[in-house]
Amino acid sequence: MDENYRRKRDKAWRGKSPERGHKRQEDVDAEEQEMLRIQGLTRCSKCMITYPYHFDNCPKCEEPNV
């Protein structure tokens, strides 16, 4: 009995949560967009280049800044 008492408790019954430790892609994108705005930058949704936020259009593909 004493041997079983000192053994570490098995937590296999809890299972593993698939979301644990992983951020959703939407959360990552929102965080990245916020960090770019803090730096005065934005990312084009069409060609994915980063450019200054005060530009009206993307300098590469002329996509409007939304």
N, CA, C and O atoms as a printed pandas DataFrame, in Angstrom:
     atom_number atom_name residue_name chain_id  residue_number  x_coord  y_coord  z_coord
0              1         N          MET        A               1    0.825   -1.195    0.000
1              2        CA          MET        A               1    0.000    0.000    0.000
2              3         C          MET        A               1    0.868    1.258    0.000
3              4         O          MET        A               1    0.602    2.211   -0.731
4              5         N          ASP        A               2    1.907    1.242    0.831
5              6        CA          ASP        A               2    2.790    2.393    0.939
6              7         C          ASP        A               2    3.451    2.702   -0.406
7              8         O          ASP        A               2    3.667    3.868   -0.738
8              9         N          GLU        A               3    3.769    1.673   -1.169
9             10        CA          GLU        A               3    4.398    1.865   -2.479
10            11         C          GLU        A               3    3.462    2.593   -3.442
11            12         O          GLU        A               3    3.911    3.477   -4.172
12            13         N          ASN        A               4    2.201    2.253   -3.462
13            14        CA          ASN        A               4    1.230    2.907   -4.327
14            15         C          ASN        A               4    0.966    4.346   -3.887
15            16         O          ASN        A               4    0.676    5.200   -4.725
16            17         N          TYR        A               5    1.058    4.618   -2.627
17            18        CA          TYR        A               5    0.798    5.944   -2.111
18            19         C          TYR        A               5    1.853    6.942   -2.592
19            20         O          TYR        A               5    1.519    8.086   -2.901
20            21         N          ARG        A               6    3.095    6.536   -2.659
21            22        CA          ARG        A               6    4.183    7.424   -3.037
22            23         C          ARG        A               6    4.308    7.602   -4.555
23            24         O          ARG        A               6    4.969    8.538   -5.004
24            25         N          ARG        A               7    3.706    6.750   -5.327
25            26        CA          ARG        A               7    3.801    6.837   -6.776
26            27         C          ARG        A               7    3.032    8.063   -7.274
27            28         O          ARG        A               7    1.991    8.426   -6.726
28            29         N          LYS        A               8    3.553    8.677   -8.297
29            30        CA          LYS        A               8    2.904    9.842   -8.879
30            31         C          LYS        A               8    1.568    9.433   -9.490
31            32         O          LYS        A               8    1.447    8.360  -10.081
32            33         N          ARG        A               9    0.592   10.278   -9.345
33            34        CA          ARG        A               9   -0.726    9.971   -9.852
34            35         C          ARG        A               9   -0.739   10.043  -11.382
35            36         O          ARG        A               9   -0.225   10.994  -11.972
36            37         N          ASP        A              10   -1.322    9.044  -12.004
37            38        CA          ASP        A              10   -1.419    8.981  -13.463
38            39         C          ASP        A              10   -2.555    9.892  -13.916
39            40         O          ASP        A              10   -3.691    9.752  -13.462
40            41         N          LYS        A              11   -2.243   10.825  -14.814
41            42        CA          LYS        A              11   -3.252   11.772  -15.289
42            43         C          LYS        A              11   -3.705   11.438  -16.702
43            44         O          LYS        A              11   -4.203   12.313  -17.410
44            45         N          ALA        A              12   -3.543   10.207  -17.118
45            46        CA          ALA        A              12   -3.965    9.809  -18.454
46            47         C          ALA        A              12   -5.474    9.919  -18.615
47            48         O          ALA        A              12   -5.969   10.081  -19.730
48            49         N          TRP        A              13   -6.191    9.835  -17.538
49            50        CA          TRP        A              13   -7.655    9.919  -17.598
50            51         C          TRP        A              13   -8.120   11.295  -18.058
51            52         O          TRP        A              13   -9.244   11.426  -18.544
52            53         N          ARG        A              14   -7.289   12.320  -17.920
53            54        CA          ARG        A              14   -7.676   13.676  -18.315
54            55         C          ARG        A              14   -7.717   13.840  -19.825
55            56         O          ARG        A              14   -8.498   14.638  -20.341
56            57         N          GLY        A              15   -6.895   13.103  -20.528
57            58        CA          GLY        A              15   -6.832   13.246  -21.976
58            59         C          GLY        A              15   -6.093   14.514  -22.353
59            60         O          GLY        A              15   -5.664   15.275  -21.485
60            61         N          LYS        A              16   -5.948   14.735  -23.621
61            62        CA          LYS        A              16   -5.259   15.933  -24.093
62            63         C          LYS        A              16   -6.224   16.782  -24.890
63            64         O          LYS        A              16   -6.970   16.277  -25.729
64            65         N          SER        A              17   -6.204   18.045  -24.627
65            66        CA          SER        A              17   -7.051   18.978  -25.348
66            67         C          SER        A              17   -6.345   19.379  -26.644
67            68         O          SER        A              17   -5.190   19.803  -26.596
68            69         N          PRO        A              18   -7.003   19.259  -27.798
69            70        CA          PRO        A              18   -6.331   19.618  -29.049
70            71         C          PRO        A              18   -6.046   21.117  -29.165
71            72         O          PRO        A              18   -5.116   21.505  -29.872
72            73         N          GLU        A              19   -6.819   21.962  -28.492
73            74        CA          GLU        A              19   -6.621   23.404  -28.575
74            75         C          GLU        A              19   -5.573   23.901  -27.590
75            76         O          GLU        A              19   -5.138   25.049  -27.674
76            77         N          ARG        A              20   -5.175   23.075  -26.686
77            78        CA          ARG        A              20   -4.255   23.497  -25.640
78            79         C          ARG        A              20   -2.886   23.844  -26.222
79            80         O          ARG        A              20   -2.249   23.015  -26.872
80            81         N          GLY        A              21   -2.450   25.055  -25.986
81            82        CA          GLY        A              21   -1.133   25.489  -26.428
82            83         C          GLY        A              21   -1.069   25.941  -27.872
83            84         O          GLY        A              21   -0.005   26.340  -28.345
84            85         N          HIS        A              22   -2.179   25.887  -28.577
85            86        CA          HIS        A              22   -2.191   26.310  -29.972
86            87         C          HIS        A              22   -3.132   27.489  -30.126
87            88         O          HIS        A              22   -4.262   27.467  -29.640
88            89         N          LYS        A              23   -2.653   28.514  -30.804
89            90        CA          LYS        A              23   -3.513   29.664  -31.085
90            91         C          LYS        A              23   -4.222   29.431  -32.403
91            92         O          LYS        A              23   -3.680   28.813  -33.319
92            93         N          ARG        A              24   -5.426   29.928  -32.482
93            94        CA          ARG        A              24   -6.150   29.845  -33.748
94            95         C          ARG        A              24   -5.502   30.789  -34.744
95            96         O          ARG        A              24   -4.916   31.803  -34.367
96            97         N          GLN        A              25   -5.612   30.446  -36.017
97            98        CA          GLN        A              25   -4.997   31.256  -37.067
98            99         C          GLN        A              25   -5.562   32.673  -37.078
99           100         O          GLN        A              25   -4.831   33.627  -37.343
100          101         N          GLU        A              26   -6.868   32.822  -36.789
101          102        CA          GLU        A              26   -7.474   34.147  -36.761
102          103         C          GLU        A              26   -6.840   35.011  -35.668
103          104         O          GLU        A              26   -6.627   36.208  -35.860
104          105         N          ASP        A              27   -6.539   34.392  -34.515
105          106        CA          ASP        A              27   -5.911   35.127  -33.424
106          107         C          ASP        A              27   -4.504   35.576  -33.798
107          108         O          ASP        A              27   -4.099   36.696  -33.486
108          109         N          VAL        A              28   -3.774   34.711  -34.459
109          110        CA          VAL        A              28   -2.408   35.038  -34.879
110          111         C          VAL        A              28   -2.444   36.174  -35.896
111          112         O          VAL        A              28   -1.652   37.113  -35.811
112          113         N          ASP        A              29   -3.365   36.089  -36.859
113          114        CA          ASP        A              29   -3.480   37.134  -37.869
114          115         C          ASP        A              29   -3.856   38.474  -37.235
115          116         O          ASP        A              29   -3.319   39.514  -37.615
116          117         N          ALA        A              30   -4.775   38.450  -36.275
117          118        CA          ALA        A              30   -5.198   39.688  -35.610
118          119         C          ALA        A              30   -4.039   40.295  -34.822
119          120         O          ALA        A              30   -3.842   41.510  -34.843
120          121         N          GLU        A              31   -3.278   39.459  -34.133
121          122        CA          GLU        A              31   -2.120   39.949  -33.374
122          123         C          GLU        A              31   -1.070   40.533  -34.313
123          124         O          GLU        A              31   -0.493   41.585  -34.036
124          125         N          GLU        A              32   -0.829   39.850  -35.415
125          126        CA          GLU        A              32    0.172   40.326  -36.378
126          127         C          GLU        A              32   -0.269   41.653  -36.984
127          128         O          GLU        A              32    0.545   42.565  -37.132
128          129         N          GLN        A              33   -1.541   41.769  -37.334
129          130        CA          GLN        A              33   -2.069   43.006  -37.902
130          131         C          GLN        A              33   -1.940   44.151  -36.894
131          132         O          GLN        A              33   -1.599   45.273  -37.267
132          133         N          GLU        A              34   -2.211   43.869  -35.629
133          134        CA          GLU        A              34   -2.099   44.893  -34.587
134          135         C          GLU        A              34   -0.644   45.345  -34.413
135          136         O          GLU        A              34   -0.385   46.537  -34.247
136          137         N          MET        A              35    0.295   44.414  -34.450
137          138        CA          MET        A              35    1.710   44.767  -34.322
138          139         C          MET        A              35    2.166   45.613  -35.520
139          140         O          MET        A              35    2.955   46.543  -35.352
140          141         N          LEU        A              36    1.683   45.301  -36.710
141          142        CA          LEU        A              36    2.029   46.104  -37.877
142          143         C          LEU        A              36    1.467   47.516  -37.748
143          144         O          LEU        A              36    2.142   48.483  -38.104
144          145         N          ARG        A              37    0.247   47.646  -37.247
145          146        CA          ARG        A              37   -0.359   48.978  -37.080
146          147         C          ARG        A              37    0.401   49.815  -36.056
147          148         O          ARG        A              37    0.556   51.024  -36.229
148          149         N          ILE        A              38    0.864   49.181  -35.009
149          150        CA          ILE        A              38    1.662   49.893  -34.007
150          151         C          ILE        A              38    2.914   50.479  -34.661
151          152         O          ILE        A              38    3.357   51.569  -34.299
152          153         N          GLN        A              39    3.478   49.752  -35.621
153          154        CA          GLN        A              39    4.679   50.196  -36.319
154          155         C          GLN        A              39    4.371   51.107  -37.504
155          156         O          GLN        A              39    5.285   51.559  -38.193
156          157         N          GLY        A              40    3.073   51.381  -37.747
157          158        CA          GLY        A              40    2.701   52.243  -38.858
158          159         C          GLY        A              40    2.700   51.518  -40.195
159          160         O          GLY        A              40    2.864   52.145  -41.242
160          161         N          LEU        A              41    2.517   50.209  -40.168
161          162        CA          LEU        A              41    2.553   49.395  -41.382
162          163         C          LEU        A              41    1.240   48.640  -41.550
163          164         O          LEU        A              41    0.448   48.523  -40.615
164          165         N          THR        A              42    1.029   48.137  -42.748
165          166        CA          THR        A              42   -0.101   47.260  -43.033
166          167         C          THR        A              42    0.348   46.238  -44.058
167          168         O          THR        A              42    1.394   46.398  -44.688
168          169         N          ARG        A              43   -0.448   45.180  -44.228
169          170        CA          ARG        A              43   -0.112   44.128  -45.185
170          171         C          ARG        A              43   -1.193   44.051  -46.247
171          172         O          ARG        A              43   -2.383   44.062  -45.932
172          173         N          CYS        A              44   -0.788   43.973  -47.489
173          174        CA          CYS        A              44   -1.719   43.857  -48.608
174          175         C          CYS        A              44   -2.362   42.472  -48.581
175          176         O          CYS        A              44   -1.668   41.464  -48.448
176          177         N          SER        A              45   -3.682   42.426  -48.708
177          178        CA          SER        A              45   -4.379   41.144  -48.672
178          179         C          SER        A              45   -4.217   40.359  -49.970
179          180         O          SER        A              45   -4.429   39.147  -49.995
180          181         N          LYS        A              46   -3.849   41.035  -51.027
181          182        CA          LYS        A              46   -3.717   40.377  -52.322
182          183         C          LYS        A              46   -2.305   39.816  -52.539
183          184         O          LYS        A              46   -2.144   38.630  -52.827
184          185         N          CYS        A              47   -1.287   40.669  -52.399
185          186        CA          CYS        A              47    0.080   40.216  -52.678
186          187         C          CYS        A              47    0.911   39.979  -51.406
187          188         O          CYS        A              47    2.054   39.532  -51.498
188          189         N          MET        A              48    0.358   40.269  -50.236
189          190        CA          MET        A              48    0.961   39.983  -48.929
190          191         C          MET        A              48    2.278   40.706  -48.644
191          192         O          MET        A              48    3.074   40.221  -47.839
192          193         N          ILE        A              49    2.530   41.860  -49.286
193          194        CA          ILE        A              49    3.720   42.624  -48.918
194          195         C          ILE        A              49    3.341   43.619  -47.827
195          196         O          ILE        A              49    2.180   44.006  -47.699
196          197         N          THR        A              50    4.319   44.018  -47.058
197          198        CA          THR        A              50    4.115   44.985  -45.989
198          199         C          THR        A              50    4.543   46.352  -46.496
199          200         O          THR        A              50    5.601   46.497  -47.107
200          201         N          TYR        A              51    3.702   47.362  -46.233
201          202        CA          TYR        A              51    3.999   48.722  -46.683
202          203         C          TYR        A              51    3.439   49.723  -45.674
203          204         O          TYR        A              51    2.617   49.340  -44.842
204          205         N          PRO        A              52    3.852   50.993  -45.715
205          206        CA          PRO        A              52    3.379   51.989  -44.749
206          207         C          PRO        A              52    1.854   52.159  -44.806
207          208         O          PRO        A              52    1.251   52.147  -45.880
208          209         N          TYR        A              53    1.260   52.313  -43.646
209          210        CA          TYR        A              53   -0.199   52.387  -43.521
210          211         C          TYR        A              53   -0.783   53.627  -44.185
211          212         O          TYR        A              53   -1.929   53.595  -44.635
212          213         N          HIS        A              54   -0.035   54.704  -44.256
213          214        CA          HIS        A              54   -0.586   55.952  -44.796
214          215         C          HIS        A              54   -0.712   55.956  -46.323
215          216         O          HIS        A              54   -1.298   56.883  -46.882
216          217         N          PHE        A              55   -0.176   54.939  -47.006
217          218        CA          PHE        A              55   -0.372   54.826  -48.461
218          219         C          PHE        A              55   -1.824   54.458  -48.735
219          220         O          PHE        A              55   -2.410   53.649  -48.015
220          221         N          ASP        A              56   -2.405   55.049  -49.776
221          222        CA          ASP        A              56   -3.789   54.734  -50.133
222          223         C          ASP        A              56   -3.905   53.392  -50.849
223          224         O          ASP        A              56   -4.898   52.682  -50.687
224          225         N          ASN        A              57   -2.893   53.046  -51.637
225          226        CA          ASN        A              57   -2.897   51.802  -52.400
226          227         C          ASN        A              57   -1.599   51.052  -52.173
227          228         O          ASN        A              57   -0.581   51.639  -51.807
228          229         N          CYS        A              58   -1.650   49.751  -52.395
229          230        CA          CYS        A              58   -0.442   48.917  -52.312
230          231         C          CYS        A              58    0.518   49.359  -53.413
231          232         O          CYS        A              58    0.089   49.506  -54.557
232          233         N          PRO        A              59    1.793   49.575  -53.116
233          234        CA          PRO        A              59    2.744   50.019  -54.131
234          235         C          PRO        A              59    3.040   48.963  -55.197
235          236         O          PRO        A              59    3.512   49.311  -56.280
236          237         N          LYS        A              60    2.779   47.697  -54.922
237          238        CA          LYS        A              60    3.087   46.632  -55.879
238          239         C          LYS        A              60    1.907   46.310  -56.795
239          240         O          LYS        A              60    2.074   46.232  -58.012
240          241         N          CYS        A              61    0.711   46.120  -56.218
241          242        CA          CYS        A              61   -0.415   45.647  -57.025
242          243         C          CYS        A              61   -1.562   46.658  -57.111
243          244         O          CYS        A              61   -2.579   46.378  -57.744
244          245         N          GLU        A              62   -1.413   47.810  -56.491
245          246        CA          GLU        A              62   -2.417   48.885  -56.521
246          247         C          GLU        A              62   -3.743   48.516  -55.854
247          248         O          GLU        A              62   -4.766   49.145  -56.126
248          249         N          GLU        A              63   -3.736   47.514  -54.993
249          250        CA          GLU        A              63   -4.936   47.148  -54.223
250          251         C          GLU        A              63   -5.197   48.245  -53.192
251          252         O          GLU        A              63   -4.259   48.669  -52.517
252          253         N          PRO        A              64   -6.444   48.721  -53.046
253          254        CA          PRO        A              64   -6.719   49.804  -52.086
254          255         C          PRO        A              64   -6.470   49.368  -50.638
255          256         O          PRO        A              64   -6.711   48.217  -50.273
256          257         N          ASN        A              65   -5.995   50.291  -49.838
257          258        CA          ASN        A              65   -5.750   50.037  -48.424
258          259         C          ASN        A              65   -7.093   50.033  -47.695
259          260         O          ASN        A              65   -7.795   51.043  -47.670
260          261         N          VAL        A              66   -7.437   48.911  -47.114
261          262        CA          VAL        A              66   -8.749   48.784  -46.444
262          263         C          VAL        A              66   -8.598   48.996  -44.962
263          264         O          VAL        A              66   -9.583   48.931  -44.226
